[in-house]
Amino acid sequence: MIMATEAQTRLNLRSTEEGGMRRPLQTPTPSLVFRVISEGDLGPGLVGVIHTESGRPLIPGESVAAKVVFPEAEANDFVRPGARFALWNLRVVGDAEISAVRGAGR
Amino acid sequence: MSNPVSQAILAAAPGPEGKAETTSRALGFLDRLFGRFSGERRFYRATSPAETAEIRANRQYRASPSRSESKSFFATCAEAERFAAAMNAQGYSYDAITSGVFSRDLQRSFETYPLVGVERGLGYALPNELLPRITGVTVEP
């Protein structure tokens, strides 16, 4: 079995007016790519499945706690407490900060 | 003029083959530089049972009920299979690999992003509005 990395995160979603998502996004979802931020630039992306409490949708402009499952082993190199990612779907629609991690290699 | 783009422009300077050919060569170089491809090409996607059923019925990619603004594709079937395997191993159901033919114009509309994992390939995201322009949609198996 491939070891996944599971992280507790805080997702800060931009409002639609600020360039964020145009509409709420149902969860769980793998539709937002977690882009590594490297010296201010967008780096490579990780696929992560976002789960919110009680399956609440992701709403533009909100800040929510979420569990994120990164299914691929390579995530282990990037997903660490304190790490920040840009949330991307055709453009940057928010950011994510990792607060705790468990799973592969932890 | 030492960066790759300016080198390509120099290499594509008008020669005996004529302007159309040099333009084509330059565009081909830029396509490769930005991870795009020349000509029509098939791209692949791992799909959930609900999406697979819909594609079997309609032979079209459509916007997801989750309300995501785009769908992402891989350049190879192997990348899509590897992604599906990783997701299935964590209990997320992906039951098929689907694919469709993308014209060159459609490929130019991709937003590409380098992926961690999936053998460090590229992801190719297409806005929902353009999904109906994908032709030759198939489901494997």
gemmi code that builds the backbone of each chain (N, CA, C; Angstrom):
import gemmi

chains = {
    "A": [
        ("MET", (0.832, -1.197, 0.000), (0.000, 0.000, 0.000), (0.872, 1.254, 0.000)),
        ("ILE", (0.487, 2.213, -0.888), (1.217, 3.479, -0.933), (0.880, 4.271, 0.316)),
        ("MET", (1.921, 4.808, 0.994), (1.689, 5.589, 2.196), (1.298, 7.012, 1.813)),
        ("ALA", (0.173, 7.443, 2.325), (-0.265, 8.820, 2.076), (0.245, 9.721, 3.189)),
        ("THR", (0.239, 10.995, 2.935), (0.527, 11.993, 3.958), (-0.775, 12.712, 4.262)),
        ("GLU", (-1.087, 12.797, 5.562), (-2.335, 13.454, 5.965), (-1.983, 14.684, 6.778)),
        ("ALA", (-2.574, 15.804, 6.443), (-2.201, 17.057, 7.102), (-3.423, 17.822, 7.585)),
        ("GLN", (-3.256, 18.446, 8.732), (-4.251, 19.417, 9.192), (-3.819, 20.768, 8.647)),
        ("THR", (-4.749, 21.475, 8.053), (-4.391, 22.725, 7.388), (-5.384, 23.839, 7.699)),
        ("ARG", (-4.945, 25.029, 7.457), (-5.822, 26.199, 7.452), (-5.849, 26.707, 6.011)),
        ("LEU", (-7.033, 26.728, 5.419), (-7.185, 27.194, 4.038), (-7.740, 28.606, 4.049)),
        ("ASN", (-7.041, 29.515, 3.421), (-7.512, 30.900, 3.289), (-7.906, 31.119, 1.833)),
        ("LEU", (-9.205, 31.228, 1.606), (-9.710, 31.310, 0.237), (-9.977, 32.756, -0.148)),
        ("ARG", (-9.432, 33.169, -1.269), (-9.673, 34.536, -1.737), (-11.142, 34.698, -2.110)),
        ("SER", (-11.628, 35.908, -1.934), (-12.997, 36.179, -2.385), (-13.013, 36.187, -3.912)),
        ("THR", (-14.183, 36.026, -4.465), (-14.315, 36.055, -5.925), (-13.792, 37.381, -6.474)),
        ("GLU", (-14.081, 38.466, -5.772), (-13.649, 39.793, -6.233), (-12.127, 39.918, -6.248)),
        ("GLU", (-11.476, 39.138, -5.374), (-10.000, 39.179, -5.320), (-9.362, 38.151, -6.255)),
        ("GLY", (-10.171, 37.554, -7.119), (-9.624, 36.562, -8.055), (-9.809, 35.132, -7.595)),
        ("GLY", (-10.526, 34.951, -6.494), (-10.742, 33.592, -5.987), (-11.743, 32.811, -6.822)),
        ("MET", (-12.166, 31.669, -6.278), (-13.116, 30.819, -7.001), (-14.388, 31.614, -7.294)),
        ("ARG", (-15.027, 31.257, -8.403), (-16.255, 31.973, -8.778), (-17.451, 31.491, -7.972)),
        ("ARG", (-17.345, 30.273, -7.408), (-18.494, 29.702, -6.696), (-17.974, 28.704, -5.668)),
        ("PRO", (-18.816, 28.324, -4.686), (-18.381, 27.334, -3.696), (-18.011, 26.012, -4.360)),
        ("LEU", (-17.083, 25.304, -3.733), (-16.594, 24.027, -4.262), (-16.969, 22.916, -3.288)),
        ("GLN", (-17.658, 21.897, -3.795), (-18.066, 20.781, -2.940), (-16.850, 20.028, -2.411)),
        ("THR", (-16.978, 19.448, -1.231), (-15.908, 18.626, -0.659), (-16.460, 17.238, -0.333)),
        ("PRO", (-15.600, 16.213, -0.226), (-14.152, 16.262, -0.450), (-13.837, 16.531, -1.917)),
        ("THR", (-12.698, 17.200, -2.125), (-12.322, 17.547, -3.499), (-10.812, 17.470, -3.710)),
        ("PRO", (-10.389, 16.964, -4.861), (-8.970, 17.033, -5.239), (-8.727, 18.148, -6.253)),
        ("SER", (-9.682, 19.064, -6.400), (-9.642, 20.009, -7.528), (-8.711, 21.196, -7.322)),
        ("LEU", (-8.284, 21.464, -6.101), (-7.346, 22.561, -5.894), (-5.937, 21.981, -5.791)),
        ("VAL", (-5.049, 22.455, -6.625), (-3.664, 21.970, -6.613), (-2.882, 22.748, -5.556)),
        ("PHE", (-2.110, 22.031, -4.753), (-1.274, 22.671, -3.738), (0.079, 22.988, -4.373)),
        ("ARG", (0.283, 24.272, -4.720), (1.525, 24.662, -5.392), (2.557, 25.099, -4.361)),
        ("VAL", (3.736, 24.506, -4.449), (4.851, 24.887, -3.595), (5.210, 26.335, -3.907)),
        ("ILE", (5.456, 27.134, -2.858), (5.895, 28.517, -3.066), (7.399, 28.563, -2.841)),
        ("SER", (8.128, 28.937, -3.881), (9.580, 28.948, -3.805), (10.086, 30.333, -4.166)),
        ("GLU", (10.658, 31.028, -3.177), (11.162, 32.396, -3.363), (10.116, 33.278, -4.034)),
        ("GLY", (8.894, 33.148, -3.579), (7.824, 34.008, -4.070), (7.178, 33.533, -5.363)),
        ("ASP", (7.774, 32.523, -6.008), (7.210, 32.022, -7.262), (6.428, 30.736, -7.021)),
        ("LEU", (5.516, 30.430, -7.964), (4.775, 29.177, -7.891), (5.669, 28.035, -8.352)),
        ("GLY", (5.791, 27.015, -7.495), (6.580, 25.847, -7.833), (5.675, 24.698, -8.239)),
        ("PRO", (6.213, 23.475, -8.167), (5.420, 22.315, -8.566), (4.195, 22.119, -7.690)),
        ("GLY", (3.245, 21.349, -8.215), (1.977, 21.151, -7.529), (1.808, 19.758, -6.980)),
        ("LEU", (1.114, 19.681, -5.855), (0.737, 18.412, -5.245), (-0.771, 18.249, -5.333)),
        ("VAL", (-1.198, 17.018, -5.596), (-2.625, 16.741, -5.516), (-2.958, 16.391, -4.071)),
        ("GLY", (-3.927, 17.075, -3.520), (-4.381, 16.796, -2.161), (-5.898, 16.769, -2.126)),
        ("VAL", (-6.454, 15.801, -1.421), (-7.913, 15.716, -1.315), (-8.336, 16.452, -0.047)),
        ("ILE", (-9.116, 17.517, -0.226), (-9.520, 18.371, 0.892), (-10.816, 17.850, 1.504)),
        ("HIS", (-10.776, 17.651, 2.832), (-11.973, 17.265, 3.597), (-12.238, 18.356, 4.619)),
        ("THR", (-13.462, 18.875, 4.628), (-13.815, 19.848, 5.658), (-14.702, 19.168, 6.699)),
        ("GLU", (-14.846, 19.834, 7.842), (-15.736, 19.290, 8.874), (-17.144, 19.185, 8.325)),
        ("SER", (-17.754, 18.057, 8.529), (-19.133, 17.770, 8.108), (-19.370, 18.009, 6.618)),
        ("GLY", (-18.293, 17.916, 5.845), (-18.440, 17.996, 4.399), (-18.892, 19.336, 3.869)),
        ("ARG", (-18.596, 20.376, 4.627), (-19.010, 21.724, 4.220), (-18.274, 22.134, 2.934)),
        ("PRO", (-18.951, 22.835, 2.012), (-18.242, 23.290, 0.804), (-17.198, 24.354, 1.131)),
        ("LEU", (-16.251, 24.512, 0.211), (-15.268, 25.592, 0.325), (-15.888, 26.844, -0.288)),
        ("ILE", (-15.940, 27.905, 0.492), (-16.636, 29.117, 0.059), (-15.624, 30.245, -0.148)),
        ("PRO", (-15.648, 30.876, -1.323), (-14.705, 31.977, -1.578), (-14.773, 33.031, -0.476)),
        ("GLY", (-13.612, 33.504, -0.043), (-13.542, 34.545, 0.975), (-13.457, 34.011, 2.390)),
        ("GLU", (-13.655, 32.704, 2.576), (-13.625, 32.154, 3.929), (-12.259, 31.565, 4.282)),
        ("SER", (-12.036, 31.430, 5.577), (-10.855, 30.750, 6.104), (-11.352, 29.542, 6.896)),
        ("VAL", (-10.915, 28.351, 6.515), (-11.453, 27.147, 7.148), (-10.336, 26.176, 7.504)),
        ("ALA", (-10.586, 25.392, 8.554), (-9.686, 24.285, 8.896), (-10.100, 23.087, 8.053)),
        ("ALA", (-9.128, 22.323, 7.596), (-9.448, 21.163, 6.767), (-8.382, 20.104, 6.931)),
        ("LYS", (-8.813, 18.860, 6.734), (-7.849, 17.750, 6.640), (-7.557, 17.545, 5.160)),
        ("VAL", (-6.286, 17.392, 4.841), (-5.917, 17.163, 3.444), (-5.130, 15.865, 3.351)),
        ("VAL", (-5.569, 14.980, 2.458), (-4.859, 13.722, 2.219), (-4.080, 13.865, 0.913)),
        ("PHE", (-2.764, 13.740, 1.027), (-1.905, 13.773, -0.159), (-1.565, 12.322, -0.506)),
        ("PRO", (-2.152, 11.779, -1.571), (-2.038, 10.341, -1.798), (-0.687, 9.875, -2.305)),
        ("GLU", (0.089, 10.758, -2.876), (1.338, 10.309, -3.491), (2.521, 10.481, -2.546)),
        ("ALA", (3.392, 9.481, -2.560), (4.490, 9.424, -1.593), (5.394, 10.649, -1.667)),
        ("GLU", (5.517, 11.249, -2.841), (6.447, 12.379, -3.002), (6.037, 13.600, -2.180)),
        ("ALA", (4.787, 13.646, -1.743), (4.323, 14.783, -0.937), (5.126, 14.898, 0.347)),
        ("ASN", (5.638, 13.746, 0.785), (6.393, 13.699, 2.028), (7.566, 14.686, 2.048)),
        ("ASP", (8.095, 15.020, 0.866), (9.243, 15.927, 0.799), (8.845, 17.382, 1.036)),
        ("PHE", (7.556, 17.670, 0.944), (7.115, 19.076, 0.970), (6.141, 19.398, 2.103)),
        ("VAL", (5.356, 18.405, 2.524), (4.279, 18.674, 3.480), (4.824, 18.543, 4.902)),
        ("ARG", (5.090, 19.661, 5.511), (5.646, 19.698, 6.869), (4.938, 20.793, 7.661)),
        ("PRO", (4.904, 20.660, 8.973), (4.273, 21.716, 9.770), (4.894, 23.081, 9.468)),
        ("GLY", (4.046, 24.065, 9.246), (4.525, 25.408, 8.930), (4.660, 25.678, 7.438)),
        ("ALA", (4.657, 24.617, 6.625), (4.799, 24.824, 5.174), (3.573, 25.550, 4.637)),
        ("ARG", (3.787, 26.403, 3.652), (2.687, 27.134, 3.024), (2.620, 26.778, 1.546)),
        ("PHE", (1.426, 26.718, 1.035), (1.193, 26.417, -0.371), (0.215, 27.437, -0.944)),
        ("ALA", (0.317, 27.658, -2.239), (-0.725, 28.413, -2.936), (-1.766, 27.406, -3.414)),
        ("LEU", (-3.022, 27.751, -3.266), (-4.113, 26.903, -3.785), (-4.421, 27.375, -5.196)),
        ("TRP", (-4.357, 26.440, -6.137), (-4.388, 26.821, -7.553), (-5.464, 26.061, -8.311)),
        ("ASN", (-6.252, 26.766, -9.079), (-7.156, 26.145, -10.050), (-7.296, 27.138, -11.203)),
        ("LEU", (-6.442, 26.984, -12.180), (-6.285, 27.900, -13.312), (-5.608, 29.202, -12.891)),
        ("ARG", (-5.695, 29.549, -11.632), (-5.056, 30.748, -11.067), (-4.963, 30.511, -9.560)),
        ("VAL", (-4.281, 31.386, -8.851), (-4.200, 31.240, -7.397), (-5.520, 31.700, -6.796)),
        ("VAL", (-6.164, 30.811, -6.048), (-7.474, 31.129, -5.457), (-7.408, 31.188, -3.929)),
        ("GLY", (-6.208, 31.033, -3.376), (-6.057, 31.099, -1.926), (-4.722, 30.523, -1.512)),
        ("ASP", (-4.565, 30.298, -0.214), (-3.335, 29.671, 0.263), (-3.653, 28.711, 1.400)),
        ("ALA", (-2.698, 27.868, 1.686), (-2.875, 26.854, 2.737), (-1.640, 26.817, 3.612)),
        ("GLU", (-1.854, 26.699, 4.926), (-0.730, 26.523, 5.850), (-0.921, 25.213, 6.594)),
        ("ILE", (0.132, 24.422, 6.616), (0.091, 23.113, 7.278), (0.340, 23.310, 8.774)),
        ("SER", (-0.554, 22.765, 9.606), (-0.351, 22.888, 11.055), (0.153, 21.582, 11.671)),
        ("ALA", (-0.244, 20.475, 11.138), (0.216, 19.175, 11.677), (0.191, 18.146, 10.560)),
        ("VAL", (1.078, 17.162, 10.708), (1.208, 16.151, 9.652), (1.305, 14.782, 10.280)),
        ("ARG", (0.666, 13.818, 9.622), (0.942, 12.436, 9.990), (0.922, 11.608, 8.703)),
        ("GLY", (1.647, 10.512, 8.725), (1.670, 9.675, 7.520), (3.084, 9.361, 7.133)),
        ("ALA", (3.307, 9.196, 5.839), (4.583, 8.711, 5.326), (5.757, 9.480, 5.904)),
        ("GLY", (6.637, 8.761, 6.558), (7.890, 9.342, 6.998), (7.807, 10.265, 8.189)),
        ("ARG", (6.583, 10.436, 8.768), (6.497, 11.360, 9.913), (7.052, 10.719, 11.142)),
    ],
    "B": [
        ("MET", (21.759, 37.958, -26.587), (20.710, 37.042, -27.046), (21.129, 35.607, -26.747)),
        ("SER", (21.219, 35.260, -25.482), (21.700, 33.914, -25.179), (20.650, 33.031, -24.508)),
        ("ASN", (19.459, 33.586, -24.215), (18.479, 32.721, -23.576), (17.806, 31.829, -24.615)),
        ("PRO", (17.123, 30.747, -24.171), (16.567, 29.773, -25.125), (15.598, 30.388, -26.119)),
        ("VAL", (14.789, 31.367, -25.659), (13.803, 31.938, -26.570), (14.499, 32.721, -27.676)),
        ("SER", (15.477, 33.556, -27.299), (16.148, 34.346, -28.326), (16.967, 33.440, -29.248)),
        ("GLN", (17.509, 32.344, -28.703), (18.214, 31.386, -29.551), (17.260, 30.785, -30.575)),
        ("ALA", (16.030, 30.521, -30.135), (15.030, 29.949, -31.047), (14.687, 30.940, -32.145)),
        ("ILE", (14.589, 32.218, -31.759), (14.263, 33.237, -32.758), (15.390, 33.342, -33.787)),
        ("LEU", (16.627, 33.318, -33.285), (17.770, 33.356, -34.200), (17.765, 32.144, -35.121)),
        ("ALA", (17.494, 30.965, -34.522), (17.503, 29.730, -35.308), (16.410, 29.735, -36.359)),
        ("ALA", (15.344, 30.495, -36.063), (14.203, 30.506, -36.973), (14.278, 31.668, -37.969)),
        ("ALA", (15.437, 32.318, -38.054), (15.569, 33.436, -38.990), (15.269, 32.973, -40.413)),
        ("PRO", (14.676, 33.861, -41.222), (14.260, 33.457, -42.568), (15.389, 32.797, -43.345)),
        ("GLY", (15.086, 31.675, -43.926), (16.051, 30.926, -44.720), (15.415, 30.502, -46.019)),
        ("PRO", (16.053, 29.604, -46.721), (15.527, 29.192, -48.029), (14.173, 28.499, -47.953)),
        ("GLU", (13.823, 28.011, -46.753), (12.554, 27.283, -46.663), (11.344, 28.208, -46.579)),
        ("GLY", (11.553, 29.511, -46.383), (10.456, 30.466, -46.417), (9.916, 30.803, -45.040)),
        ("LYS", (9.101, 31.863, -45.007), (8.624, 32.414, -43.735), (7.694, 31.455, -42.987)),
        ("ALA", (6.773, 30.790, -43.718), (5.813, 29.914, -43.044), (6.530, 28.790, -42.287)),
        ("GLU", (7.533, 28.222, -42.924), (8.262, 27.118, -42.287), (9.035, 27.610, -41.073)),
        ("THR", (9.680, 28.786, -41.177), (10.442, 29.287, -40.035), (9.512, 29.635, -38.876)),
        ("THR", (8.340, 30.177, -39.195), (7.371, 30.486, -38.141), (6.934, 29.204, -37.458)),
        ("SER", (6.670, 28.171, -38.249), (6.257, 26.892, -37.698), (7.330, 26.309, -36.785)),
        ("ARG", (8.598, 26.411, -37.231), (9.700, 25.898, -36.396), (9.770, 26.644, -35.073)),
        ("ALA", (9.631, 27.976, -35.136), (9.707, 28.776, -33.906), (8.562, 28.426, -32.961)),
        ("LEU", (7.342, 28.264, -33.531), (6.194, 27.921, -32.679), (6.382, 26.536, -32.060)),
        ("GLY", (6.914, 25.612, -32.850), (7.169, 24.266, -32.326), (8.141, 24.310, -31.155)),
        ("PHE", (9.195, 25.128, -31.286), (10.163, 25.245, -30.195), (9.487, 25.815, -28.952)),
        ("LEU", (8.682, 26.873, -29.140), (8.018, 27.494, -27.986), (7.032, 26.527, -27.345)),
        ("ASP", (6.362, 25.718, -28.183), (5.442, 24.716, -27.634), (6.199, 23.745, -26.748)),
        ("ARG", (7.354, 23.281, -27.234), (8.122, 22.320, -26.424), (8.627, 22.986, -25.155)),
        ("LEU", (9.062, 24.257, -25.298), (9.587, 25.002, -24.148), (8.541, 25.094, -23.046)),
        ("PHE", (7.271, 25.315, -23.443), (6.208, 25.479, -22.459), (5.406, 24.207, -22.244)),
        ("GLY", (5.955, 23.067, -22.649), (5.329, 21.791, -22.354), (4.122, 21.510, -23.210)),
        ("ARG", (4.013, 22.135, -24.336), (2.895, 21.869, -25.214), (3.382, 21.031, -26.385)),
        ("PHE", (2.455, 20.659, -27.236), (2.766, 19.701, -28.285), (2.312, 20.235, -29.624)),
        ("SER", (2.939, 19.718, -30.666), (2.535, 20.110, -32.013), (1.444, 19.167, -32.510)),
        ("GLY", (0.467, 19.709, -33.185), (-0.559, 18.878, -33.796), (-1.582, 18.364, -32.811)),
        ("GLU", (-2.503, 17.567, -33.340), (-3.554, 16.966, -32.534), (-2.941, 15.916, -31.624)),
        ("ARG", (-3.482, 15.787, -30.430), (-2.876, 14.843, -29.502), (-3.896, 14.401, -28.465)),
        ("ARG", (-3.728, 13.160, -28.001), (-4.630, 12.598, -27.004), (-4.077, 12.872, -25.600)),
        ("PHE", (-4.947, 13.271, -24.681), (-4.568, 13.446, -23.270), (-5.473, 12.571, -22.410)),
        ("TYR", (-5.015, 12.293, -21.188), (-5.627, 11.244, -20.373), (-6.043, 11.778, -19.008)),
        ("ARG", (-7.060, 11.111, -18.461), (-7.589, 11.549, -17.164), (-8.118, 10.338, -16.412)),
        ("ALA", (-7.795, 10.249, -15.123), (-8.390, 9.217, -14.269), (-9.752, 9.721, -13.831)),
        ("THR", (-10.776, 8.854, -13.901), (-12.128, 9.334, -13.594), (-12.803, 8.487, -12.516)),
        ("SER", (-13.650, 9.156, -11.757), (-14.447, 8.512, -10.713), (-15.589, 7.747, -11.373)),
        ("PRO", (-16.214, 6.806, -10.657), (-17.326, 6.056, -11.256), (-18.423, 6.948, -11.820)),
        ("ALA", (-18.763, 8.031, -11.133), (-19.837, 8.903, -11.637), (-19.432, 9.556, -12.958)),
        ("GLU", (-18.189, 10.043, -12.997), (-17.746, 10.689, -14.238), (-17.585, 9.661, -15.352)),
        ("THR", (-17.098, 8.475, -15.003), (-16.942, 7.422, -16.011), (-18.294, 7.084, -16.637)),
        ("ALA", (-19.324, 6.934, -15.796), (-20.656, 6.592, -16.307), (-21.164, 7.690, -17.233)),
        ("GLU", (-20.929, 8.923, -16.845), (-21.403, 10.018, -17.681), (-20.674, 10.043, -19.028)),
        ("ILE", (-19.368, 9.772, -18.988), (-18.608, 9.789, -20.238), (-19.023, 8.619, -21.132)),
        ("ARG", (-19.284, 7.455, -20.528), (-19.766, 6.321, -21.334), (-21.076, 6.685, -22.040)),
        ("ALA", (-21.930, 7.438, -21.328), (-23.242, 7.769, -21.889), (-23.165, 8.879, -22.930)),
        ("ASN", (-22.305, 9.866, -22.689), (-22.330, 11.067, -23.536), (-21.111, 11.245, -24.431)),
        ("ARG", (-20.033, 10.479, -24.172), (-18.794, 10.618, -24.947), (-18.311, 12.071, -24.980)),
        ("GLN", (-18.456, 12.709, -23.835), (-18.024, 14.099, -23.702), (-17.544, 14.342, -22.284)),
        ("TYR", (-16.573, 15.216, -22.129), (-16.222, 15.695, -20.797), (-17.131, 16.873, -20.470)),
        ("ARG", (-17.654, 16.875, -19.265), (-18.525, 17.970, -18.835), (-18.051, 18.517, -17.495)),
        ("ALA", (-18.526, 19.699, -17.157), (-18.162, 20.290, -15.869), (-18.589, 19.360, -14.737)),
        ("SER", (-17.760, 19.309, -13.708), (-18.027, 18.425, -12.583), (-19.119, 18.985, -11.676)),
        ("PRO", (-19.962, 18.109, -11.103), (-20.963, 18.592, -10.131), (-20.322, 19.254, -8.907)),
        ("SER", (-19.035, 18.975, -8.664), (-18.370, 19.597, -7.511), (-18.198, 21.096, -7.722)),
        ("ARG", (-18.395, 21.544, -8.967), (-18.314, 22.959, -9.335), (-16.879, 23.461, -9.450)),
        ("SER", (-15.954, 22.549, -9.686), (-14.601, 22.985, -10.018), (-14.650, 23.709, -11.355)),
        ("GLU", (-13.733, 24.673, -11.540), (-13.770, 25.474, -12.765), (-13.004, 24.838, -13.919)),
        ("SER", (-12.335, 23.713, -13.660), (-11.516, 23.125, -14.710), (-11.427, 21.617, -14.514)),
        ("LYS", (-10.892, 20.948, -15.530), (-10.507, 19.552, -15.395), (-9.050, 19.435, -15.799)),
        ("SER", (-8.345, 18.500, -15.141), (-6.926, 18.320, -15.423), (-6.679, 17.000, -16.139)),
        ("PHE", (-5.663, 17.012, -16.987), (-5.319, 15.853, -17.798), (-3.824, 15.583, -17.700)),
        ("PHE", (-3.462, 14.341, -18.061), (-2.057, 13.961, -18.157), (-1.699, 13.738, -19.625)),
        ("ALA", (-0.414, 13.861, -19.909), (0.043, 13.662, -21.293), (0.125, 12.191, -21.663)),
        ("THR", (0.232, 11.319, -20.674), (0.346, 9.888, -20.977), (-0.648, 9.085, -20.155)),
        ("CYS", (-1.014, 7.922, -20.720), (-1.915, 7.014, -20.014), (-1.251, 6.511, -18.725)),
        ("ALA", (0.061, 6.272, -18.792), (0.777, 5.742, -17.620), (0.680, 6.702, -16.436)),
        ("GLU", (0.786, 7.998, -16.697), (0.676, 8.971, -15.604), (-0.719, 8.935, -14.985)),
        ("ALA", (-1.737, 8.845, -15.833), (-3.109, 8.785, -15.323), (-3.320, 7.510, -14.504)),
        ("GLU", (-2.757, 6.401, -14.972), (-2.900, 5.130, -14.246), (-2.198, 5.197, -12.890)),
        ("ARG", (-1.042, 5.819, -12.879), (-0.299, 5.922, -11.609), (-1.073, 6.780, -10.609)),
        ("PHE", (-1.645, 7.871, -11.106), (-2.449, 8.734, -10.242), (-3.666, 7.973, -9.714)),
        ("ALA", (-4.356, 7.251, -10.601), (-5.538, 6.488, -10.176), (-5.155, 5.460, -9.117)),
        ("ALA", (-4.015, 4.810, -9.300), (-3.573, 3.797, -8.332), (-3.310, 4.428, -6.962)),
        ("ALA", (-2.672, 5.602, -6.969), (-2.392, 6.288, -5.700), (-3.686, 6.679, -5.005)),
        ("MET", (-4.639, 7.176, -5.767), (-5.919, 7.577, -5.175), (-6.686, 6.353, -4.672)),
        ("ASN", (-6.735, 5.295, -5.471), (-7.448, 4.083, -5.059), (-6.848, 3.493, -3.778)),
        ("ALA", (-5.530, 3.571, -3.662), (-4.867, 3.018, -2.476), (-5.309, 3.735, -1.203)),
        ("GLN", (-5.791, 4.962, -1.338), (-6.252, 5.713, -0.166), (-7.769, 5.677, -0.011)),
        ("GLY", (-8.421, 4.856, -0.836), (-9.862, 4.692, -0.684), (-10.703, 5.611, -1.541)),
        ("TYR", (-10.059, 6.400, -2.412), (-10.817, 7.240, -3.341), (-11.002, 6.446, -4.631)),
        ("SER", (-12.232, 6.329, -5.078), (-12.514, 5.421, -6.182), (-12.318, 6.086, -7.545)),
        ("TYR", (-11.378, 5.556, -8.276), (-11.155, 5.969, -9.665), (-11.166, 4.695, -10.484)),
        ("ASP", (-12.223, 4.507, -11.290), (-12.408, 3.194, -11.902), (-12.030, 3.110, -13.369)),
        ("ALA", (-11.628, 4.208, -13.972), (-11.295, 4.137, -15.400), (-10.292, 5.224, -15.775)),
        ("ILE", (-9.627, 4.980, -16.887), (-8.812, 6.010, -17.526), (-9.567, 6.430, -18.777)),
        ("THR", (-9.820, 7.716, -18.889), (-10.514, 8.218, -20.063), (-9.544, 9.099, -20.841)),
        ("SER", (-9.863, 9.317, -22.097), (-8.986, 10.179, -22.883), (-9.783, 10.860, -23.979)),
        ("GLY", (-9.196, 11.912, -24.510), (-9.829, 12.629, -25.606), (-8.771, 13.273, -26.468)),
        ("VAL", (-9.181, 13.663, -27.651), (-8.262, 14.273, -28.614), (-8.351, 15.791, -28.504)),
        ("PHE", (-7.188, 16.401, -28.366), (-7.096, 17.855, -28.214), (-6.434, 18.443, -29.457)),
        ("SER", (-7.121, 19.369, -30.087), (-6.524, 20.067, -31.222), (-5.366, 20.922, -30.703)),
        ("ARG", (-4.558, 21.386, -31.631), (-3.452, 22.240, -31.216), (-3.970, 23.514, -30.548)),
        ("ASP", (-5.045, 24.077, -31.096), (-5.618, 25.287, -30.498), (-6.051, 25.034, -29.056)),
        ("LEU", (-6.635, 23.864, -28.838), (-7.094, 23.527, -27.491), (-5.900, 23.372, -26.543)),
        ("GLN", (-4.831, 22.778, -27.066), (-3.635, 22.633, -26.236), (-3.065, 23.987, -25.832)),
        ("ARG", (-3.239, 24.973, -26.696), (-2.738, 26.320, -26.374), (-3.552, 26.958, -25.250)),
        ("SER", (-4.742, 26.418, -24.996), (-5.581, 26.954, -23.922), (-5.294, 26.290, -22.576)),
        ("PHE", (-4.445, 25.269, -22.571), (-4.092, 24.627, -21.307), (-3.401, 25.609, -20.367)),
        ("GLU", (-3.686, 25.476, -19.072), (-2.813, 26.049, -18.048), (-2.009, 24.867, -17.526)),
        ("THR", (-0.711, 24.893, -17.737), (0.100, 23.745, -17.316), (0.747, 24.022, -15.972)),
        ("TYR", (1.009, 22.952, -15.242), (1.704, 23.097, -13.968), (2.546, 21.856, -13.723)),
        ("PRO", (3.787, 22.034, -13.259), (4.620, 20.876, -12.961), (4.077, 20.156, -11.741)),
        ("LEU", (4.091, 18.840, -11.789), (3.566, 18.041, -10.680), (4.682, 17.443, -9.857)),
        ("VAL", (4.505, 17.459, -8.560), (5.347, 16.655, -7.684), (4.784, 15.242, -7.792)),
        ("GLY", (5.636, 14.258, -7.944), (5.141, 12.901, -8.150), (4.739, 12.711, -9.597)),
        ("VAL", (3.969, 11.648, -9.857), (3.585, 11.303, -11.222), (4.810, 11.430, -12.130)),
        ("GLU", (5.931, 10.918, -11.624), (7.207, 10.985, -12.343), (7.527, 12.411, -12.782)),
        ("ARG", (7.078, 13.355, -11.961), (7.378, 14.770, -12.200), (6.999, 15.218, -13.599)),
        ("GLY", (5.826, 14.811, -14.035), (5.304, 15.256, -15.317), (4.606, 16.592, -15.151)),
        ("LEU", (3.830, 16.943, -16.166), (3.055, 18.174, -16.108), (1.583, 17.839, -15.975)),
        ("GLY", (0.843, 18.697, -15.288), (-0.603, 18.633, -15.305), (-1.103, 19.631, -16.338)),
        ("TYR", (-2.191, 19.304, -16.989), (-2.746, 20.171, -18.037), (-4.194, 20.483, -17.662)),
        ("ALA", (-4.453, 21.711, -17.265), (-5.797, 22.088, -16.810), (-6.511, 22.865, -17.910)),
        ("LEU", (-7.758, 22.488, -18.137), (-8.559, 23.147, -19.170), (-9.829, 23.699, -18.528)),
        ("PRO", (-10.161, 24.985, -18.809), (-11.404, 25.551, -18.242), (-12.628, 24.780, -18.729)),
        ("ASN", (-13.620, 24.681, -17.883), (-14.845, 23.943, -18.216), (-15.463, 24.375, -19.550)),
        ("GLU", (-15.387, 25.661, -19.833), (-16.051, 26.163, -21.042), (-15.519, 25.490, -22.309)),
        ("LEU", (-14.284, 25.005, -22.244), (-13.675, 24.425, -23.443), (-13.828, 22.910, -23.516)),
        ("LEU", (-14.353, 22.285, -22.463), (-14.448, 20.823, -22.440), (-15.238, 20.260, -23.628)),
        ("PRO", (-16.333, 20.915, -24.073), (-17.076, 20.348, -25.209), (-16.267, 20.276, -26.501)),
        ("ARG", (-15.137, 20.972, -26.567), (-14.338, 20.957, -27.799), (-13.389, 19.757, -27.858)),
        ("ILE", (-13.343, 18.971, -26.782), (-12.521, 17.753, -26.805), (-13.277, 16.701, -27.612)),
        ("THR", (-12.597, 16.094, -28.565), (-13.251, 15.108, -29.435), (-12.713, 13.703, -29.144)),
        ("GLY", (-13.348, 12.705, -29.734), (-12.842, 11.325, -29.663), (-12.685, 10.819, -28.243)),
        ("VAL", (-13.636, 11.140, -27.373), (-13.514, 10.760, -25.959), (-13.764, 9.249, -25.806)),
        ("THR", (-12.841, 8.580, -25.126), (-12.941, 7.128, -24.932), (-12.752, 6.779, -23.462)),
        ("VAL", (-13.199, 5.582, -23.116), (-13.057, 5.064, -21.751), (-12.281, 3.754, -21.810)),
        ("GLU", (-11.257, 3.628, -20.962), (-10.514, 2.369, -20.840), (-10.567, 1.929, -19.389)),
        ("PRO", (-10.861, 0.719, -19.042), (-11.199, -0.377, -19.962), (-12.659, -0.264, -20.366)),
    ],
}
model = gemmi.Model(1)
for chain_id, residues in chains.items():
    chain = gemmi.Chain(chain_id)
    for i, (resn, *xyz) in enumerate(residues, 1):
        res = gemmi.Residue()
        res.name, res.seqid = resn, gemmi.SeqId(i, " ")
        for name, pos in zip(("N", "CA", "C"), xyz):
            atom = gemmi.Atom()
            atom.name, atom.element = name, gemmi.Element(name[0])
            atom.pos, atom.b_iso = gemmi.Position(*pos), 0.0
            res.add_atom(atom)
        chain.add_residue(res)
    model.add_chain(chain)
structure = gemmi.Structure()
structure.add_model(model)
structure.setup_entities()
